[in-house]
Amino acid sequence: MKNEQLLNKLAKQARREQTPSIDVTDDVMAAIAARTAPVNGDSQLALSALAWTAGVAVAITLVVTLLTMPLWRTATGPATEILIAMQI
């Protein structure tokens, strides 16, 4: 019971505390304004490289999926070997 009273006392003190007010908007706006926008050509080149990388990743994923699909179909059922043996 003593611990509960101590916790209640701490909770009341915490509710009475005032949080400090900190204004960082000017610093944030200055940091955003200091950043320079990328040159249009560089941005286009980066986007093109990203598109090629994504395309290659999708192609590899498609090939791996198509190669492993038959294996997945035979390995998913608990009685797969019994059913395959019965299909003589």
Secondary structure as GFF3:
##gff-version 3
##sequence-region A 1 88
A	DSSP	alpha_helix	2	16	.	.	.	ID=ss1
A	DSSP	alpha_helix	25	34	.	.	.	ID=ss2
A	DSSP	alpha_helix	40	75	.	.	.	ID=ss3
A	DSSP	alpha_helix	80	86	.	.	.	ID=ss4
###
